[in-house]
């Protein structure tokens, strides 16, 4: 290597203090060297073949995927990142949080020994307290349609039982139905749902909810888990520009890249920069195996019980109560989840309603419908079209529902979030816990309300062009 040319080179590899020549820089990019993921010069690949650049970008994206922290849980590529062993470790983290939360529930406070209220199960052994004396609330578990879900589900059940908590197994389900199960079984502290919703078919993951359907609070640092900010591509296909440090206020890597582009006037860099989003995701950095071994503690010497519940039929009959007994409306439901389409067929037979269920991209001939609902992988999220094919925004839909059901005797209200475009119902008539109301996040329940109100003439949906 020409030391003089290396000294004059701007390329300095991450973790090193000495610069390298441009040839060494390109060679390392070509070999998909791991440290290149954090290199500020990683976009300067001029001189390499386009195919080589695409291959190294693909390697970088796959390597950067890791295990993502999502709003309700975690996601990761099946086998590559999330296998039974890794999932078992993460389930133990969730179990500790479930057990701590159930131990602090007001209804259980009287059963706890004096002076031990608020004791964290994570610190129980350190304080010399036997964790087995704490209330052991069950966890509802289920899995979605993905081919990887049954395999991961087996590991989830085994890990919960090994931890010492009872399991209520409802099998194949959806996000909405497992939340209804958590509301139904008063002895449970929450639910774990095996799902890869909002990600590709090769991904899987876990969602953990408390009894109200909110995300289970987890303080990751208490388990030695770090959260790393990673920027992803706009289409969500994979993360790019990973950073080994948390994002700091005022730090903007995109601006830095643009400044470098101005310096070198590289059109290739410009094109690649335009495809990069500054939207970050959180990636979990798990500790080494030795530290994770501490998570394998048990609450008692006995394994938790495993109770299988055939909940789907029970859930369908609960759904039927939201729909009118008869209607003149023709309804179209679009979903890629076969279980949701089967529910629509069952509802049509049970109630006599004309409900047509189709996959999202199925182009078979469909007659005109007065109401169309498109349901996402996560069946708490949906969109509604009126008879003219105009989309009804979530906030407008909530307002129209509240006006239609306005009554002194009404126990239902609709609510929406303008940012996430989510809509949910609150029910004051059937609280299954100490809470004053229940939150119903269920697309099919909302559909039943829409049909009931529209058929009675109390609701005429107005929308906006898609």
N, C-alpha and C positions, 0 to 999 in steps of 0.2 A: 504494500500500500504506500502511496506517495504521502508521507506525513505532512508535507507542506500543503498539499491540496486538501487533505483532511482537516487541517487546522483552519483553512479558509472556508470550509464548507459550513452552511447553516444547519445541516442535519445533525441533530443530537438525539440519540435514542433515549426513550424514557428510562430513568434509573441510572443513566450514565452521565458523566460530566464532560466526556470527550466527544468531539464531533466525528462523523464518518463521512466518507466521500459519497457523492451522489450514486455511484455504482453500487456501493454496499447498501445504501438506502433502498434502491430499487430491487436489489437481490433479496433483501429481507421482506419487502412487500410481496415479491413474487413467491416467496416461501411461506407467506401468511404467518410470519413470526408473531407470537402472541403479543409482544410489547408494542407492535405496530398499532394495536387497537387504541392505545392512548397517545400515539404520536401526533403532534400538531401538524406534521407534514404528510399525514396518511393520504390526503387527496392529491398530492403531487406525484402522479404515477406516469407522467409522460415518458414515452420510450418503451413502455410495456405494451404488449398486444392487448387489444380490447377484450378478447376472450379471457386472458389472464387476469385482467382487472376485475371482470365479472366473477371469475372463480374465487379470487381472494376476497371480494366483497361478500360472496355467499358464505365462505368459511368464517369470516368475521361476524356475520349476522348470526350464524348458527352457534358460534362460540359465545356470543353475547346474549343469546336468548335467556339462558339461565332460568331461574324460578322467579316469576313476577309476583309482586304483591298487588292484589286488586282490591276493589272496594269492599268485597265481602269475603275474600279469602286469598287463594294463591292459584297460579297457573304455570304450566311448564310443559315442554315437549315430552310425550310419553316415552318411557324407557331411557331416552337420552338424559333427561333431568329428573323426571318423576317416576320412580319405580316403587315397588312395595316397601323396600327398606327406607327410602327417603320419606315416603308418605307416612310410614309408621312413626318416624321421628317427629314429623310436623304434627301428626295427630296427637301425640303426647303433649305437645305445647298447647294445642287447643283444649285438650282434656284438663290440663292444669287450670286454664282460664275458666272453663266451664265449672269446674269443681269449686274454685274460689268464688265465682259469681253466685253459685247456688248456696254456698255456705253463708253468704252475706244477705240472702233474700230475707225480707222482714218476716215472712211467714215461718221461716226456719229459726229465727233468732232465739225463740224461747226454748228450742231443743238443744241449743249450744251451751256448753258448760260456762259458768260465770268466769269472766276475765279472759275468755278466748274468742270473743267476737272479733271479726275482721282479720283473723289469722290467715295468712296466705299459705296455700298448700305448697308453694314453692319453697317457703322458708320453714315449713313445719318441722322437718327433720332437724334443722339447725337449732330450733328453739326447744327441742326435746318434746314436742307434742306429737302424739300418735295421730296421723291423719285419718285413720279408720273411724274415729269417733265422729267425724263431720258428716253431715247429711250427704247421701250419695244419690243425686238426681240422675235420671236416665238421660240418654242422648238418642234422638231420633236420627236414623241414617237411611239414605237412599241414593240412587244413582240414575244418570240420564241415559240417552240413547247411544252414546259413543261406544265403539267396540272395545275401547280400553277401559271403560268405566267398571264393568264387572270384576276385572282383575284387581283394580285399585280398591274397589269396594270391599273385597275379601280382606285386604290388608288393613283397611280402616276399622272394620268390625273387630278383627283380631287385636288390634292395638288398643282400642277402647276397652275391650274386655280385660286385656292384660293389665291395663292401668288400674282396673278395679271398678269401672263404672258400668251400670246396666245399659244394654242396647235394646232399642225398639226398632226393629228392622222392617221397613215398609217396601223394600225392594225397588223395582223400577218406578220412577215417579218424575215429577217436574219440580221446579223451584216453588211454584205456587202451591202445589199439593203437599210438599213437605212442610211448608210453613203452616198450612192448615192442620197438618198432623201435630206440629209443635204446639199449636193452640188447643188442640183437642185433648192430648194426653197431659193432664195436669201434673203428673209426676216427673215430667222431663224438664231439663234446664235449657234445652235448645236443640239444634239440629246441625248435622254435617251432611252436606250434599256433594256427591262426587260428580263433577261437571266440568266441561271445558268451554262453557258458553262464552260467546264473543271472541273466540279464537278458532283457529283452523282445526280440521278433523284430526290432525296428528297431535293435538294438544289435549291435556287433561288437567284436572285440578280439584280443589276443595273449596267449598263455600261453607262458612260457619256462622250460624245465626243464633241469637238469643230467642227467648220465647215470644218476643214482640216482633220478630222478623228483622231486627236491626243487626248490623255486623257485630260479631263478637269482638269486644275490645281486647287487643293483644299488645302488651309492651314487649316488643321483640328484643330489646337490649337486655332485659332480665334473663334471657336465655342465651345471651352471647351472639345473637343474630344481628348483623348489620344490614341496613337498607342503603342501597346504592342507586343513584339517579342514572338512568340510561335514556337517551333520546331514540325514538323509533321513527321509522319511515311513515309517510302520510297514509299509506294504504294499510298500515298495521301489520305488514307481512313479516317484519322483524326489526329488532332494535339496531341502531347504529350510533356511532360516536359515544361509546361507553366512557364513563369517567370513573377513575378509581377513588375520587373524593366526592363528597356531597356537593351539590351545586351551591355556590355562595351568592349572596345578594349582589347584583351588579355584574356578575360574571356572565359573559355571553360568548360562547365558543363560535357561534355563527358569525358574529361581528369580526372576531379574530380571523376566521377563515376568509371572510370577504376582504379584510385588509391584506392578507397574504396574496389573494387573487389579484388585487390591484398592483401589488408589488411585482408579480410575475406575469400578469396579464395572460393567464392560462384559461382558455375557453373550456377545456375539458373539466377543469376544476369548477368553473362557473356552472356547467351543466349538472355536475354531480351535487353541487351545493343546493341547486334549485329543487332537488329531489329529497332534501333532508328537512325533516320537521324538527322544530325546537321543543315539541311536546315531550316531556320526560315520563318514563314509567319508573317504578321502584322495583329493584331486583334484590332478592334475598341473598346475602352472603352467609352461608351456614358455617358454624365453627367446625373444627376437625372432629374426627370420630371419638377421640378421647373426651372432649367436652360434651359431645352429644350423648355419650353413654350415661351422663348424669340425668338425662331426661327420662331414662327407663325405670325410674322409681315406681313403686306400686303403692296404692292407698291401703290395701289389705293383702293378706296372703291368699285370699280367694279371688278368682277371676270374676268379672262382672257377668251378670246373666245375659242371655240372648233370647229375646222374645220376638217372634215373627208375627207381624200383623198384616192381614189382607186389607189394606186401607183404601185401595183404589175404588172399590164399590161404594164404600162409605163416603168417599170424597165426591163421587159422581152424584150421589143422592143429595149431598149438600149443595152441589152446583145447581141441581134441578130446581131447588127452592128459589133461586134467583130468577128463573125464567117463568113466563106466563104459561098457563096450561094450554093455551091455543093462541095463534097469531096469524095474521094475513101477510106478514112480512116474509120476504125471501132473504136469507142471510148467507153471506159468503165468508168463510174463514180460511185464511191462507197460513200454512205453517209447514215446516219441514219435519217436525216431530210427529212420527206416526202415532204416538200415544195421544196427542192432542186431537189429531184427526179422528181417532177411534172414539174419543170422548164426544166429539161433535156428532158422530153417527149414533152413538148411544143416546144422546140428548134428543136427537131427531126422532128416534124410535120411542123414547120414553114420554116425550111431551107432545109429539105430533107436529112439531115445528119443521119448517122447510129450511134446513141448515145444510149448505153445500161446503164440503171440506176439500181443499186442494193444496198441493205443495206450492211453495213460493213461486217457482218458475214454470209450473205446469201450464201449458198453453191450450188445453182442451177447451172446446166451446162451452161457455157458461152463460146462462140467461141473465138478463138484467136483474140486479139485486138492489134492494133498498138500503142495505147496510153491509159494509165490508170491513172486516178486521184482519190485519196482518200481525201475526204473533212471532216474536223473535225467539232465538234459542232459549233465552230466559223468559218464560211465559208470564213474567210480571211486566214485561215491556211490550208495547203494542202500538199500532197506529190505526186510526179509524177514518174511513171514507164514507161520505153520505151517498144518497141515491144518484147524485150528479157526478160522482167520482171525485169530489173535492175533499181534500184532507182537512180534518178538524184538529187544530193544534190542541195539545193537552190542557193548557190553561183555559182556552175557550170551551173545551168539552166539559171541564169541571164546572165552569160558570153555568153552562147550559143545563147540566145535570142538577145543580143546586137549585136553579130556578124552577125546574120541572118537579122536583120532589119537595119543594118548599111547603111545609105543613107543620103545625104545632106538634102533631103526633109523630113526626118523622124522626127516626133514630139514626138515619144515614146522612152523611155529608161527603162530598167529593173534594179532593184536594189535588193540586198539581204543582210540579216544579218546572219553571220555565226553562231552566238551564238543561236539565237532564231529560225533559219531555216525558217525565213519568207521572202517572196518575194513580191515585189510590183512594179507597173508601175508608171511612171510619164508622164503626158500628157500635152504638151505645147500648144496643139491645141484647148483645150476647157476649158480655165480658167473661172470659174463661180464666181470668187471673185477678189479682188485686188492682189491676189497672181499670180506670173508669171507662175506657173505650178500647176497642180492638181495631187495628189497622189491617185492612184487607187489600193485599197487593196481588190481584189475580185478574188476568185479562178476561177469562171466561165469566167470572162473576160480574165484571163491568159490562160485558156483552149482554148478560141476562138483564141487567138494569136498563140498558139502552133499549133492548127489544120491548121490555115491559112498558117503559114510558113512551116510546115511539108508537107502539100499537094502540095505546090509549089516547093518542093525540096530544099528550102533554109535552112532547118533545119533538121538535123539528130541527134536525141537525143542519147547521150552517158551517161551511168550510171555506178554505182558501185553495187556489190552484196549487198543485204539487210542484 
